[in-house]
């Protein structure tokens, strides 16, 4: 019985860590860190998780890179399979 309860508790914790929101946040964090590591410098400015007002409310941009070479918008999806 104790083994069953322990396995159930572990499953519940794992399930709570793998919600779509948490998986998405982890993916966005990984991309943000990679962008900052690779392209941050005098020619680039990296912004992440921007909330912008729109006519219908707001919209969210995962990553925005502004440089003298252009403006780049990156939408992050953390998927497997």
N, C-alpha and C positions, 0 to 999 in steps of 0.2 A: 504494500500500500504506500509506504514511504517513497519507494522508487517511482511509482506512478505520480505522486504529488510533486516530486522533484522535477520529473520530466515535464509535467504540465506547467509548472512555474517557469521553467526554462523556455518552453514553447511560447508562453504568454509574453515574456520579455522580448524574445526574438521577433515575435509578430509585431509588437509595439515599435520596435526599431526599424521595421521594414515597411512602414506605411508609405504610400506614394509621395506624401509631402516630405517625409524625412529622406527618402531615397533621392528625391529631386534636389533637396537642399544640399545633400552630400555631393551630388554631381556638380551642382553649381559652384560649390566651394572648391572642388578639385580643379575645375576649369579656371576659376578666378586665380587660384594659386599658380597654376601653370602659365597663365597669361602674364601675371606680374613677374614671374621668374624669367620668362623668355623675352618679352617685348617692352617691359617698362624701361623708360629711359627718356632722354631729352626729346626724342622724336615722337614719343607715344604717351598717351594718358589713358589709363584703363579705369573704367567705372563699372560697378556691378550692382545689380538689384536696384535699378532705377524705377521710381514710380512717377509717372507723368500724368498730368490732368488731360482729360479729353472731353469732348462734348457730352459723352454718355457716362462720365465718371472718371476712372483712371485706367491706365494700362501700365504693365510692368515690362521692363527690358532686362534680360538676364545680364548681358555684358555689352558695353559700348566702348569702342576704342576710337579715339580721336587722334589723328596725326596729320602731318603735312602731306601725307600720301592719300588721305581720304578718311571717311567715317565708316566704321565697320560695326555692324550689329550682329551679335551672336545669341542664338536661342539654344539653351542647353536642354538635352533630354538624357536622363540616366536610365538606360534600358539594357536588358540582357536578352539573350536568346537569338 
